[in-house]
Amino acid sequence: METKKVKNIFTEGPVEATFIADSIAKHATKTSIGGHSIFLGQVRADMIDDKQVDAIEYTSHVDLALETMSKIREDIFAKYALTCMHVHHSLGVIKAGEICLFVFTSSKHRKVAIDACTECVERIKAELPVWGKEIFEGEGYQWKINK
Amino acid sequence: MIEVMFFGQLTDSTGVSSVMVEEVANTDMLIDMMKMRYPSLASSKYMVAVNNTMVTENTIITPGSKVAFMPPFSGG
C-alpha cells in the first residue's frame, strides 16, 4: 500500500526545476486528478549581522526521519482524500536561490490538495529530524532556527 | 556497546558526530555520562531517540542500541 511503505525522501543536492517539471508531467496519465498543490522551499540569502547567507548545509537523522515521514504520510492520507503525495528534501550544501524542499499533493478537487500540502509542509518543518547550517559568504556559519 | 550519535549544533558542543560507549542501563544514566564528558551539553536543548523512537522518559537501553541526541529541528 502506498501509504504504508517507507519511501526515501532525501536527495543529495538541490531539487532541480527539471525534476519538478518531470514530476508534474508524470501525472498527465492520472486523469481522476482535478487539482495539484505544490510547495517549493528555496534557500534565502538572509543578511545576519552584515553577513550574507550563501548556502544552507542540511543533515538529518535519516532513519528516524524516514520513519517519521512515513507516519506523517499515513496521517495525511487518512485525513485527506488524496490521489498521491510526493515529498523531496535536500541534504548537503544548497546554495541561496536553489530549491531544498518539494511537496506535491494531488486530489480530485483543489481544496483537499492545498490543505494537505500545507499540513504536510508544517509537519515536515516541525517533526522531521533535519538540521540546517547557514553558511555565510566568506567564512562562518550559524545553525538555522525554524520559526 | 552502544552508539551515541549527535546531530546539528550538538556536534559543535561535543566535537563528534558519534561515539561508542560501554553498556549503560538507561537513558538517564547515559545523559549524565554524556554531560560529564561534554559539559556544554548541560546548557543545550535536545531530544533523545533510542533506536529510532523518540523518548521523553527514562528508557532502558539494550546492548547494541543506537541513541541519538538531537537539537530542535530546522529542516525545510
Backbone of each chain as ProteinMPNN parsed JSONL, in Angstrom:
{"seq_chain_A": "METKKVKNIFTEGPVEATFIADSIAKHATKTSIGGHSIFLGQVRADMIDDKQVDAIEYTSHVDLALETMSKIREDIFAKYALTCMHVHHSLGVIKAGEICLFVFTSSKHRKVAIDACTECVERIKAELPVWGKEIFEGEGYQWKINK", "coords_chain_A": {"N_chain_A": [[0.828, -1.205, 0.0], [0.505, 2.179, -0.823], [0.484, 4.099, 1.205], [1.712, 2.936, 3.398], [4.334, 2.203, 2.918], [7.848, 2.694, 3.521], [9.297, 5.347, 2.182], [12.088, 6.753, 0.433], [12.935, 10.105, 0.937], [14.957, 11.803, 0.609], [17.359, 13.741, -1.194], [20.567, 14.171, -2.471], [21.959, 17.301, -2.702], [20.477, 20.133, -4.565], [16.886, 20.334, -5.352], [16.106, 19.987, -8.58], [14.736, 22.171, -11.108], [13.969, 20.9, -13.452], [13.468, 18.322, -12.59], [11.199, 18.746, -11.056], [9.426, 19.611, -13.024], [9.295, 17.277, -14.594], [8.114, 15.616, -12.762], [5.585, 16.735, -12.508], [4.668, 16.322, -15.111], [4.448, 13.54, -15.199], [2.019, 13.049, -14.033], [0.055, 13.327, -15.897], [-1.213, 11.099, -16.883], [-2.851, 10.338, -14.866], [-5.92, 10.758, -14.734], [-8.008, 11.207, -12.988], [-7.381, 13.157, -11.312], [-7.986, 16.505, -10.265], [-6.857, 18.696, -9.204], [-3.696, 20.031, -8.307], [-1.314, 20.679, -5.734], [1.542, 22.493, -4.976], [4.422, 22.893, -3.028], [7.351, 24.759, -2.787], [10.377, 24.969, -1.236], [12.81, 27.429, -0.859], [16.231, 28.335, -0.636], [17.136, 31.109, 1.231], [18.889, 34.196, 0.888], [19.643, 35.432, 3.506], [20.51, 38.383, 5.439], [22.635, 38.539, 8.099], [23.781, 40.204, 10.776], [25.456, 41.816, 9.053], [26.487, 39.803, 7.53], [26.121, 37.678, 4.755], [23.944, 34.987, 4.001], [25.094, 32.313, 2.256], [24.628, 29.73, 1.587], [22.8, 26.768, 2.622], [23.602, 24.057, 4.624], [22.321, 20.91, 4.806], [21.658, 18.352, 7.157], [20.692, 15.128, 8.449], [18.97, 12.862, 10.698], [18.678, 10.227, 9.233], [17.346, 7.635, 9.2], [15.444, 7.838, 11.284], [14.079, 10.072, 10.363], [12.896, 9.137, 7.986], [11.188, 7.215, 8.958], [9.512, 8.821, 10.504], [8.449, 10.461, 8.504], [7.004, 8.596, 7.109], [4.957, 8.057, 8.897], [3.738, 10.581, 8.991], [2.855, 10.725, 6.355], [1.021, 8.609, 6.333], [-0.889, 9.602, 8.176], [-1.767, 11.892, 6.799], [-2.877, 10.834, 4.472], [-4.953, 9.472, 5.642], [-6.515, 11.519, 6.557], [-7.063, 13.251, 4.416], [-8.556, 13.121, 1.144], [-6.561, 12.167, -0.925], [-5.059, 11.701, -4.141], [-2.393, 11.273, -4.717], [0.852, 11.82, -3.156], [3.921, 13.492, -2.995], [7.179, 13.836, -1.678], [10.188, 15.589, -1.419], [13.275, 16.188, -0.016], [16.187, 18.098, 0.365], [19.616, 17.168, 1.021], [22.924, 18.018, 2.199], [24.963, 20.673, 0.756], [23.133, 23.472, -0.146], [22.738, 26.058, -2.301], [21.961, 29.616, -1.984], [18.898, 30.53, -3.424], [18.452, 28.117, -4.597], [16.362, 25.144, -4.716], [15.197, 23.438, -1.865], [13.211, 21.939, -0.734], [10.453, 20.035, -1.785], [7.149, 19.606, -2.055], [4.35, 17.86, -3.076], [1.068, 17.543, -3.754], [-1.869, 15.835, -4.84], [-5.266, 15.776, -5.889], [-8.811, 15.07, -6.342], [-10.157, 17.469, -6.114], [-9.357, 20.968, -5.609], [-9.201, 22.081, -2.933], [-8.704, 20.081, -1.054], [-6.208, 19.171, -1.938], [-4.637, 21.485, -1.56], [-4.909, 22.008, 1.24], [-3.867, 19.634, 2.329], [-1.262, 19.758, 1.398], [-0.267, 22.057, 2.693], [-0.488, 21.232, 5.395], [1.25, 19.067, 5.394], [3.743, 20.296, 4.82], [4.034, 21.931, 7.103], [4.193, 19.978, 9.099], [6.491, 18.597, 8.312], [8.454, 20.543, 8.775], [8.233, 20.818, 11.533], [8.519, 18.252, 12.64], [10.416, 16.552, 11.387], [13.61, 15.101, 11.82], [15.829, 17.043, 10.84], [18.521, 19.204, 10.102], [19.615, 22.538, 9.522], [22.449, 24.253, 8.456], [23.445, 27.449, 8.312], [25.483, 28.831, 6.046], [27.821, 31.364, 5.882], [28.776, 33.908, 3.508], [32.152, 34.044, 2.545], [33.424, 33.383, 5.437], [32.405, 31.409, 8.33], [29.403, 30.442, 10.142], [25.952, 29.788, 11.088], [23.536, 28.015, 13.082], [20.483, 27.144, 11.695], [17.218, 28.296, 12.659], [13.967, 27.181, 12.987], [10.99, 28.973, 12.471]], "CA_chain_A": [[0.0, 0.0, 0.0], [1.322, 3.385, -0.968], [0.553, 4.882, 2.434], [2.447, 2.241, 4.459], [5.715, 1.959, 2.518], [8.819, 3.712, 3.895], [9.91, 5.852, 0.948], [13.169, 7.71, 0.63], [12.545, 11.455, 0.516], [16.153, 12.651, 0.564], [18.166, 13.865, -2.403], [21.808, 14.907, -2.231], [21.97, 18.478, -3.579], [19.186, 20.811, -4.728], [15.83, 19.757, -6.184], [16.221, 20.722, -9.842], [13.471, 22.57, -11.758], [13.614, 19.877, -14.457], [12.896, 17.197, -11.837], [9.839, 19.168, -10.679], [8.637, 19.604, -14.272], [9.067, 15.865, -14.949], [7.195, 15.07, -11.778], [4.249, 17.224, -12.899], [4.314, 15.671, -16.386], [4.1, 12.14, -14.924], [0.638, 12.955, -13.559], [-0.88, 13.513, -17.024], [-1.965, 9.849, -17.093], [-3.797, 10.155, -13.743], [-6.949, 11.714, -15.145], [-9.007, 11.469, -11.947], [-6.911, 14.337, -10.57], [-8.525, 17.785, -10.732], [-6.074, 19.793, -8.641], [-2.396, 19.767, -7.692], [-0.761, 21.765, -4.949], [2.99, 22.306, -4.889], [5.192, 23.828, -2.216], [8.789, 24.702, -3.029], [11.18, 25.735, -0.28], [14.014, 27.941, -1.525], [17.211, 28.876, 0.312], [17.091, 32.573, 1.21], [20.178, 34.829, 1.202], [19.43, 36.366, 4.629], [21.646, 39.157, 5.965], [22.68, 38.407, 9.551], [24.919, 40.985, 11.266], [26.314, 42.177, 7.915], [26.986, 38.64, 6.784], [25.07, 37.126, 3.906], [23.871, 33.529, 3.91], [25.5, 31.889, 0.923], [24.084, 28.381, 1.364], [22.447, 26.017, 3.829], [24.005, 22.651, 4.563], [21.339, 20.102, 5.528], [21.979, 16.998, 7.615], [19.496, 14.508, 9.031], [18.991, 11.505, 11.257], [17.901, 9.74, 8.085], [16.444, 6.509, 9.527], [14.325, 8.358, 12.072], [13.322, 10.998, 9.503], [12.082, 8.382, 7.037], [10.087, 6.604, 9.725], [8.594, 9.909, 10.864], [7.75, 10.881, 7.279], [6.057, 7.534, 6.793], [3.83, 8.285, 9.799], [3.066, 11.803, 8.521], [2.177, 10.338, 5.108], [-0.137, 7.798, 6.73], [-1.872, 10.515, 8.792], [-2.322, 12.806, 5.788], [-3.754, 10.045, 3.598], [-6.147, 9.124, 6.408], [-7.312, 12.727, 6.778], [-7.43, 13.906, 3.154], [-8.78, 12.211, 0.003], [-5.534, 12.468, -1.924], [-4.717, 10.7, -5.156], [-0.996, 10.964, -4.414], [1.649, 12.85, -2.489], [5.358, 13.268, -3.18], [7.996, 14.728, -0.859], [11.632, 15.501, -1.659], [14.027, 17.133, 0.811], [17.613, 18.049, 0.042], [20.683, 17.061, 2.012], [24.16, 18.595, 1.663], [25.02, 22.137, 0.611], [22.185, 24.023, -1.112], [23.06, 27.49, -2.413], [20.831, 30.563, -1.99], [18.192, 30.534, -4.709], [18.145, 26.746, -5.02], [15.215, 24.523, -4.045], [15.615, 22.439, -0.88], [12.057, 21.125, -0.329], [9.425, 19.935, -2.823], [5.997, 18.824, -1.598], [3.446, 17.838, -4.234], [-0.13, 16.752, -3.446], [-2.858, 15.835, -5.923], [-6.568, 15.275, -5.481], [-9.894, 15.36, -7.281], [-10.516, 18.882, -6.007], [-8.247, 21.806, -5.164], [-9.085, 22.398, -1.507], [-8.062, 18.938, -0.395], [-4.788, 19.172, -2.32], [-3.984, 22.647, -0.929], [-4.858, 21.818, 2.695], [-2.951, 18.524, 2.62], [0.093, 20.235, 1.113], [0.09, 22.964, 3.792], [-0.288, 20.454, 6.627], [2.448, 18.26, 5.213], [4.917, 21.175, 4.954], [4.152, 22.326, 8.514], [4.645, 18.819, 9.881], [7.892, 18.331, 7.943], [9.288, 21.529, 9.462], [8.169, 20.64, 12.988], [8.735, 16.892, 13.15], [11.49, 15.748, 10.786], [14.938, 15.396, 12.352], [16.71, 17.611, 9.811], [19.123, 20.436, 10.605], [20.208, 23.405, 8.504], [23.565, 25.085, 8.903], [23.513, 28.584, 7.391], [26.898, 29.123, 5.796], [27.97, 32.749, 5.437], [29.731, 34.218, 2.446], [33.463, 34.228, 3.173], [33.559, 32.312, 6.419], [31.486, 31.397, 9.463], [28.086, 29.825, 9.956], [25.11, 29.683, 12.281], [22.54, 26.964, 12.908], [19.158, 27.658, 11.333], [16.133, 28.077, 13.63], [12.657, 27.225, 12.317], [10.018, 29.801, 13.206]], "C_chain_A": [[0.857, 1.248, 0.0], [1.501, 4.132, 0.358], [1.399, 4.222, 3.519], [3.95, 2.113, 4.18], [6.633, 3.069, 3.025], [9.565, 4.124, 2.632], [11.078, 6.756, 1.295], [12.692, 9.083, 0.152], [13.779, 12.325, 0.271], [16.906, 12.571, -0.757], [19.421, 14.623, -2.011], [21.842, 16.075, -3.219], [20.574, 19.044, -3.769], [18.171, 19.984, -5.51], [15.809, 20.608, -7.455], [14.837, 21.035, -10.427], [13.022, 21.526, -12.777], [12.988, 18.655, -13.787], [11.443, 17.492, -11.464], [8.922, 19.118, -11.903], [8.307, 18.163, -14.683], [8.02, 15.239, -14.035], [5.756, 15.497, -12.107], [3.778, 16.456, -14.137], [3.847, 14.234, -16.165], [2.631, 11.972, -14.514], [-0.401, 13.092, -14.67], [-1.737, 12.272, -17.26], [-3.005, 9.619, -15.991], [-4.947, 11.143, -13.922], [-8.093, 11.88, -14.141], [-8.619, 12.707, -11.131], [-7.5, 15.612, -11.17], [-7.728, 18.957, -10.213], [-4.779, 19.309, -8.032], [-2.071, 20.944, -6.784], [0.716, 21.465, -4.755], [3.567, 23.347, -3.95], [6.658, 23.632, -2.55], [9.481, 25.57, -1.998], [12.475, 26.14, -0.958], [14.941, 28.553, -0.49], [17.32, 30.384, 0.111], [18.455, 33.142, 1.6], [19.975, 35.875, 2.291], [20.7, 37.144, 4.944], [21.586, 39.057, 7.478], [23.953, 39.091, 10.044], [25.938, 41.265, 10.153], [26.913, 40.997, 7.159], [25.836, 38.038, 5.994], [25.122, 35.602, 3.88], [24.086, 33.124, 2.447], [24.841, 30.555, 0.56], [23.616, 27.812, 2.694], [22.903, 24.577, 3.615], [23.037, 21.842, 5.434], [21.902, 18.734, 5.902], [20.728, 16.439, 8.279], [19.853, 13.232, 9.778], [18.078, 10.733, 10.294], [16.903, 8.638, 8.46], [15.205, 6.992, 10.28], [13.443, 9.276, 11.217], [12.404, 10.227, 8.554], [10.915, 7.694, 7.746], [9.044, 7.644, 10.099], [7.787, 10.355, 9.653], [6.693, 9.863, 6.883], [4.778, 7.682, 7.623], [3.025, 9.522, 9.357], [2.245, 11.482, 7.275], [0.889, 9.566, 5.413], [-1.265, 8.694, 7.287], [-2.556, 11.375, 7.734], [-3.263, 12.053, 4.844], [-5.048, 9.652, 4.323], [-7.092, 10.322, 6.514], [-7.84, 13.344, 5.48], [-7.581, 12.878, 2.029], [-7.812, 12.553, -1.131], [-5.399, 11.338, -2.934], [-3.26, 10.285, -4.937], [-0.3, 12.147, -3.758], [3.124, 12.494, -2.65], [6.132, 14.297, -2.364], [9.471, 14.494, -1.188], [12.316, 16.59, -0.831], [15.506, 16.97, 0.492], [18.477, 17.786, 1.256], [21.952, 17.632, 1.362], [24.023, 20.094, 1.476], [24.094, 22.602, -0.509], [22.401, 25.538, -1.149], [21.798, 28.353, -2.379], [20.213, 30.584, -3.383], [17.84, 29.141, -5.201], [17.008, 26.17, -4.176], [15.683, 23.393, -3.13], [14.451, 21.554, -0.416], [10.98, 21.195, -1.409], [8.332, 19.024, -2.281], [4.902, 18.98, -2.648], [2.252, 16.937, -3.891], [-1.136, 16.895, -4.589], [-4.14, 15.195, -5.43], [-7.59, 15.561, -6.575], [-10.189, 16.851, -7.317], [-9.425, 19.676, -5.289], [-8.084, 21.927, -3.659], [-8.35, 21.303, -0.741], [-6.559, 18.945, -0.672], [-4.036, 20.3, -1.606], [-3.828, 22.434, 0.574], [-3.864, 20.721, 3.078], [-1.502, 18.967, 2.432], [0.58, 21.123, 2.263], [0.398, 22.174, 5.064], [0.998, 19.621, 6.549], [3.712, 19.103, 5.418], [5.126, 21.565, 6.419], [4.69, 21.177, 9.355], [6.095, 18.459, 9.568], [8.809, 19.254, 8.741], [9.339, 21.27, 10.972], [8.7, 19.282, 13.45], [9.906, 16.12, 12.551], [12.844, 16.124, 11.384], [15.922, 15.771, 11.234], [17.25, 18.91, 10.384], [19.783, 21.199, 9.468], [21.303, 24.252, 9.121], [23.707, 26.196, 7.879], [24.963, 29.025, 7.241], [27.01, 30.524, 5.21], [28.977, 32.85, 4.298], [31.072, 34.505, 3.116], [33.706, 33.107, 4.158], [32.535, 32.441, 7.542], [30.152, 30.764, 9.107], [27.253, 30.02, 11.207], [24.066, 28.603, 12.008], [21.167, 27.598, 12.703], [18.156, 27.362, 12.454], [14.812, 28.181, 12.88], [11.667, 28.021, 13.156], [8.628, 29.213, 13.064]], "O_chain_A": [[1.828, 1.345, 0.75], [2.551, 4.727, 0.6], [1.772, 4.891, 4.482], [4.743, 1.937, 5.105], [6.27, 4.244, 2.976], [10.358, 3.359, 2.084], [11.067, 7.44, 2.319], [12.108, 9.198, -0.926], [13.663, 13.449, -0.217], [17.068, 11.504, -1.349], [19.342, 15.619, -1.291], [21.765, 15.868, -4.43], [19.603, 18.524, -3.219], [18.534, 19.057, -6.235], [15.528, 21.805, -7.404], [13.892, 20.263, -10.261], [11.824, 21.297, -12.944], [12.088, 18.028, -14.345], [10.575, 16.622, -11.54], [7.789, 18.644, -11.824], [7.177, 17.867, -15.072], [7.172, 14.455, -14.461], [4.826, 14.698, -11.992], [2.636, 16.001, -14.201], [2.951, 13.759, -16.863], [2.069, 10.883, -14.635], [-1.601, 12.985, -14.416], [-2.851, 12.371, -17.774], [-3.924, 8.816, -16.153], [-4.947, 12.225, -13.335], [-9.046, 12.613, -14.408], [-9.422, 13.234, -10.361], [-7.523, 15.796, -12.387], [-7.878, 20.08, -10.695], [-4.753, 18.301, -7.326], [-2.501, 22.069, -7.035], [1.1, 20.345, -4.416], [3.252, 24.532, -4.051], [7.156, 22.507, -2.595], [9.207, 26.766, -1.896], [13.16, 25.31, -1.557], [14.482, 29.221, 0.437], [17.557, 30.874, -0.993], [19.102, 32.643, 2.521], [20.116, 37.071, 2.037], [21.813, 36.653, 4.752], [20.587, 39.449, 8.082], [25.061, 38.628, 9.774], [27.128, 40.984, 10.3], [27.739, 41.171, 6.263], [24.721, 37.904, 6.498], [26.191, 35.003, 3.755], [23.357, 33.539, 1.546], [24.54, 30.286, -0.603], [23.985, 28.307, 3.759], [22.634, 23.965, 2.582], [22.944, 22.059, 6.642], [22.529, 18.054, 5.09], [19.815, 17.187, 8.628], [20.885, 12.608, 9.53], [16.874, 10.608, 10.518], [15.736, 8.707, 8.073], [14.078, 6.613, 9.963], [12.218, 9.258, 11.334], [11.258, 10.624, 8.344], [9.809, 7.603, 7.213], [7.843, 7.388, 10.022], [6.585, 10.598, 9.758], [5.624, 10.219, 6.386], [3.671, 7.464, 7.13], [1.794, 9.505, 9.351], [1.096, 11.905, 7.146], [-0.17, 9.827, 4.842], [-2.43, 8.554, 6.914], [-3.772, 11.564, 7.767], [-4.315, 12.569, 4.464], [-6.101, 9.516, 3.701], [-8.312, 10.161, 6.556], [-8.941, 13.895, 5.455], [-6.84, 11.897, 1.964], [-8.19, 13.14, -2.144], [-5.602, 10.168, -2.61], [-2.933, 9.099, -4.967], [-0.769, 13.285, -3.791], [3.522, 11.344, -2.465], [5.79, 15.48, -2.355], [9.94, 13.357, -1.229], [11.973, 17.768, -0.935], [16.01, 15.854, 0.365], [18.117, 18.137, 2.379], [22.046, 17.72, 0.138], [23.082, 20.71, 1.977], [24.236, 22.193, -1.662], [22.258, 26.213, -0.129], [20.706, 27.885, -2.702], [20.919, 30.648, -4.39], [17.027, 28.988, -6.113], [16.731, 26.643, -3.074], [16.447, 22.516, -3.535], [14.676, 20.528, 0.226], [10.637, 22.276, -1.888], [8.548, 17.831, -2.072], [4.572, 20.094, -3.056], [2.402, 15.722, -3.756], [-1.233, 17.948, -5.218], [-4.128, 14.224, -4.672], [-7.29, 16.197, -7.585], [-10.435, 17.43, -8.376], [-8.674, 19.137, -4.476], [-6.964, 21.882, -3.151], [-7.494, 21.573, 0.101], [-5.746, 18.751, 0.232], [-2.929, 20.093, -1.109], [-2.748, 22.651, 1.126], [-3.109, 20.868, 4.039], [-0.625, 18.597, 3.213], [1.7, 20.962, 2.747], [1.408, 22.412, 5.726], [1.731, 19.497, 7.531], [4.64, 18.678, 6.107], [6.25, 21.535, 6.921], [5.542, 21.378, 10.22], [6.842, 18.059, 10.461], [9.808, 18.814, 9.311], [10.372, 21.48, 11.607], [9.269, 19.177, 14.536], [10.353, 15.134, 13.138], [13.195, 17.302, 11.453], [16.714, 14.956, 10.762], [16.532, 19.638, 11.07], [20.414, 20.622, 8.582], [21.116, 24.882, 10.162], [24.044, 25.944, 6.723], [25.582, 29.524, 8.182], [26.393, 30.842, 4.193], [29.877, 32.025, 4.142], [31.107, 35.153, 4.162], [34.136, 32.016, 3.782], [31.879, 33.474, 7.676], [29.82, 30.578, 7.936], [27.778, 30.375, 12.263], [23.748, 28.309, 10.855], [20.756, 28.481, 13.457], [18.23, 26.323, 13.111], [14.567, 29.18, 12.204], [11.512, 27.799, 14.357], [7.668, 29.76, 13.608]]}, "seq_chain_B": "MIEVMFFGQLTDSTGVSSVMVEEVANTDMLIDMMKMRYPSLASSKYMVAVNNTMVTENTIITPGSKVAFMPPFSGG", "coords_chain_B": {"N_chain_B": [[28.19, -2.808, 23.244], [27.205, 0.635, 22.864], [25.964, 2.89, 20.495], [26.322, 6.296, 20.405], [24.859, 9.086, 19.028], [25.283, 12.376, 17.731], [23.66, 15.344, 16.627], [23.217, 18.197, 14.365], [23.697, 21.38, 15.927], [24.692, 20.214, 18.196], [26.883, 18.752, 17.508], [28.815, 20.649, 17.468], [28.997, 21.252, 20.183], [29.959, 18.882, 21.262], [31.994, 18.057, 19.607], [32.08, 15.763, 18.175], [30.404, 13.421, 15.94], [29.556, 10.932, 16.434], [29.871, 8.39, 18.966], [31.21, 5.529, 20.596], [30.061, 3.763, 23.4], [30.464, 1.907, 26.489], [28.171, -0.566, 27.762], [25.207, 0.891, 29.061], [22.679, 1.281, 31.469], [20.261, 2.779, 31.21], [18.522, 5.654, 29.715], [18.668, 7.971, 31.347], [21.023, 7.544, 32.808], [22.84, 7.461, 30.723], [22.595, 10.067, 29.691], [23.572, 11.558, 31.865], [26.193, 10.618, 31.866], [27.083, 11.561, 29.377], [26.877, 14.311, 29.775], [28.856, 14.674, 31.662], [31.066, 14.066, 30.16], [30.898, 15.857, 28.032], [30.633, 18.868, 28.903], [29.265, 21.171, 27.906], [26.905, 20.237, 26.917], [25.041, 20.289, 28.927], [23.87, 22.788, 28.95], [22.518, 22.786, 26.621], [19.734, 22.439, 24.332], [17.912, 19.537, 23.742], [16.552, 16.534, 22.214], [15.916, 13.045, 22.772], [16.431, 9.972, 21.097], [15.907, 6.509, 21.042], [16.998, 3.876, 19.218], [15.583, 4.832, 16.872], [13.187, 5.666, 18.022], [11.511, 8.248, 19.561], [12.118, 9.349, 22.848], [10.765, 10.375, 25.98], [10.799, 9.883, 28.601], [12.739, 8.22, 31.198], [14.447, 5.528, 29.777], [15.039, 2.101, 29.105], [18.149, 0.9, 27.893], [19.203, -1.341, 25.58], [21.966, -3.605, 24.91], [23.893, -2.827, 22.004], [22.263, -0.92, 21.056], [21.259, 2.167, 19.363], [21.621, 5.47, 20.185], [20.28, 8.659, 19.873], [21.101, 12.089, 20.159], [19.412, 14.993, 19.754], [19.152, 18.316, 18.596], [16.702, 21.103, 18.465], [14.638, 20.837, 15.551], [15.357, 21.907, 12.186], [14.592, 21.764, 9.488], [13.613, 21.988, 5.963]], "CA_chain_B": [[28.478, -1.384, 23.033], [26.073, 1.48, 22.461], [26.399, 4.006, 19.659], [25.661, 7.561, 20.74], [25.0, 9.986, 17.874], [24.935, 13.782, 17.959], [23.255, 15.993, 15.376], [23.096, 19.655, 14.333], [24.637, 22.169, 16.729], [25.306, 19.398, 19.258], [28.207, 18.3, 17.045], [29.738, 21.712, 17.887], [29.175, 21.146, 21.636], [30.705, 17.669, 21.628], [33.137, 17.887, 18.713], [31.979, 14.465, 17.481], [29.055, 13.103, 15.47], [29.143, 9.676, 17.053], [30.856, 7.836, 19.897], [30.79, 4.227, 21.124], [30.262, 3.667, 24.852], [30.149, 0.61, 27.104], [26.756, -0.701, 28.125], [24.613, 1.781, 30.064], [21.362, 0.686, 31.724], [19.104, 3.552, 30.749], [18.828, 6.954, 29.103], [19.079, 8.939, 32.376], [22.442, 7.304, 33.101], [23.619, 7.848, 29.534], [22.594, 11.538, 29.623], [24.526, 12.018, 32.89], [27.539, 10.276, 31.398], [27.428, 12.457, 28.266], [27.068, 15.665, 30.323], [30.179, 14.67, 32.306], [32.084, 14.032, 29.104], [30.78, 17.076, 27.216], [29.922, 19.774, 29.822], [28.39, 22.155, 27.252], [25.604, 19.591, 26.674], [24.14, 20.625, 30.032], [23.137, 24.019, 28.644], [21.943, 22.65, 25.274], [18.382, 21.87, 24.213], [17.942, 18.366, 22.859], [15.624, 15.418, 22.409], [16.648, 11.784, 22.699], [15.751, 8.847, 20.448], [16.572, 5.216, 21.194], [16.651, 3.025, 18.067], [14.579, 5.49, 16.024], [11.951, 6.024, 18.725], [11.73, 9.386, 20.448], [11.758, 9.028, 24.232], [10.681, 11.553, 26.838], [11.042, 9.429, 29.977], [13.876, 7.313, 31.323], [14.175, 4.353, 28.948], [16.083, 1.057, 29.148], [18.967, 0.806, 26.675], [19.733, -2.696, 25.43], [23.254, -3.598, 24.206], [23.786, -2.735, 20.546], [21.326, 0.152, 20.68], [21.752, 3.455, 18.881], [20.913, 6.548, 20.884], [20.532, 9.933, 19.198], [20.854, 13.362, 20.838], [19.011, 15.861, 18.639], [18.665, 19.668, 18.933], [15.462, 21.424, 17.75], [14.74, 20.584, 14.114], [15.324, 23.114, 11.337], [14.553, 21.351, 8.082], [12.742, 22.691, 5.031]], "C_chain_B": [[27.202, -0.657, 22.606], [26.629, 2.61, 21.599], [25.596, 5.251, 20.021], [25.922, 8.533, 19.588], [24.56, 11.397, 18.253], [24.637, 14.435, 16.615], [23.234, 17.511, 15.525], [24.144, 20.331, 15.19], [25.274, 21.375, 17.865], [26.668, 18.856, 18.821], [29.258, 19.363, 17.366], [30.037, 21.597, 19.379], [30.088, 19.976, 21.995], [31.972, 17.481, 20.794], [33.124, 16.564, 17.968], [30.546, 14.275, 16.962], [28.594, 11.756, 16.001], [30.257, 9.119, 17.917], [30.306, 6.505, 20.42], [31.039, 4.227, 22.632], [29.921, 2.246, 25.32], [28.666, 0.594, 27.475], [26.342, 0.269, 29.241], [23.172, 1.304, 30.231], [20.199, 1.456, 31.106], [19.506, 4.942, 30.267], [19.246, 8.011, 30.138], [20.569, 8.791, 32.68], [23.32, 7.733, 31.928], [23.718, 9.375, 29.434], [23.584, 12.108, 30.649], [25.962, 11.791, 32.429], [27.995, 11.245, 30.307], [27.661, 13.885, 28.751], [28.419, 15.787, 31.031], [31.26, 14.801, 31.233], [32.093, 15.324, 28.295], [29.968, 18.104, 28.01], [28.955, 20.746, 29.136], [27.028, 21.557, 26.883], [24.574, 20.019, 27.714], [23.305, 21.859, 29.72], [22.49, 23.96, 27.253], [20.535, 22.082, 25.35], [18.465, 20.658, 23.307], [16.821, 17.395, 23.19], [16.436, 14.149, 22.219], [15.787, 10.743, 21.984], [16.576, 7.585, 20.674], [16.066, 4.329, 20.056], [15.456, 3.575, 17.276], [13.223, 5.705, 16.685], [12.275, 7.167, 19.685], [11.31, 8.988, 21.858], [11.727, 10.304, 25.061], [10.907, 11.178, 28.302], [12.233, 8.486, 29.991], [13.546, 5.969, 30.654], [15.35, 3.38, 29.018], [16.83, 1.021, 27.813], [19.557, -0.601, 26.601], [21.057, -2.636, 24.664], [23.038, -3.567, 22.688], [22.843, -1.633, 20.083], [22.042, 1.359, 20.093], [20.924, 4.533, 19.556], [21.298, 7.876, 20.234], [20.198, 11.102, 20.1], [20.602, 14.383, 19.724], [18.539, 17.23, 19.116], [17.363, 19.951, 18.174], [15.66, 21.337, 16.223], [14.67, 21.891, 13.318], [15.399, 22.756, 9.856], [13.656, 22.252, 7.246], [13.297, 24.018, 4.597]], "O_chain_B": [[26.266, -1.25, 22.068], [27.647, 3.214, 21.939], [24.367, 5.262, 19.954], [27.072, 8.772, 19.22], [23.597, 11.586, 18.995], [25.268, 14.129, 15.603], [23.235, 18.045, 16.634], [25.311, 19.939, 15.201], [26.278, 21.802, 18.436], [27.51, 18.538, 19.66], [30.438, 19.048, 17.52], [31.171, 21.811, 19.809], [30.894, 20.07, 22.921], [32.914, 16.82, 21.232], [34.049, 16.267, 17.211], [29.603, 14.881, 17.471], [27.399, 11.462, 16.02], [31.438, 9.339, 17.647], [29.106, 6.364, 20.656], [32.104, 4.642, 23.088], [29.202, 1.501, 24.655], [28.006, 1.633, 27.493], [27.052, 0.433, 30.233], [22.515, 0.961, 29.249], [19.272, 0.866, 30.552], [20.66, 5.354, 30.389], [20.087, 8.859, 29.841], [21.289, 9.783, 32.796], [24.4, 8.294, 32.115], [24.782, 9.915, 29.132], [24.343, 13.027, 30.341], [26.826, 12.654, 32.583], [29.141, 11.695, 30.304], [28.519, 14.594, 28.225], [29.05, 16.844, 31.012], [32.229, 15.544, 31.386], [33.152, 15.825, 27.919], [28.756, 18.211, 27.822], [27.934, 21.108, 29.719], [26.096, 22.298, 26.57], [23.381, 20.102, 27.42], [22.164, 21.97, 30.169], [21.976, 24.966, 26.764], [20.181, 21.357, 26.28], [19.029, 20.738, 22.216], [16.232, 17.423, 24.27], [17.496, 14.16, 21.595], [14.584, 10.64, 22.224], [17.797, 7.596, 20.517], [14.869, 4.066, 19.941], [14.465, 2.882, 17.048], [12.22, 5.903, 15.998], [13.185, 7.07, 20.509], [10.266, 8.363, 22.045], [12.551, 11.199, 24.875], [11.171, 12.041, 29.139], [12.682, 8.012, 28.947], [12.512, 5.36, 30.927], [16.51, 3.79, 28.994], [16.223, 1.1, 26.745], [20.328, -0.999, 27.475], [21.261, -1.728, 23.858], [22.121, -4.2, 22.165], [22.644, -1.43, 18.886], [23.241, 1.556, 20.287], [19.694, 4.517, 19.508], [22.479, 8.181, 20.066], [19.144, 11.121, 20.736], [21.457, 14.609, 18.867], [17.632, 17.316, 19.944], [16.953, 19.148, 17.336], [16.704, 21.714, 15.691], [14.012, 22.849, 13.725], [16.152, 23.351, 9.085], [13.018, 23.167, 7.767], [12.666, 24.722, 3.809]]}, "name": "protein", "num_of_chains": 2, "seq": "METKKVKNIFTEGPVEATFIADSIAKHATKTSIGGHSIFLGQVRADMIDDKQVDAIEYTSHVDLALETMSKIREDIFAKYALTCMHVHHSLGVIKAGEICLFVFTSSKHRKVAIDACTECVERIKAELPVWGKEIFEGEGYQWKINKMIEVMFFGQLTDSTGVSSVMVEEVANTDMLIDMMKMRYPSLASSKYMVAVNNTMVTENTIITPGSKVAFMPPFSGG"}
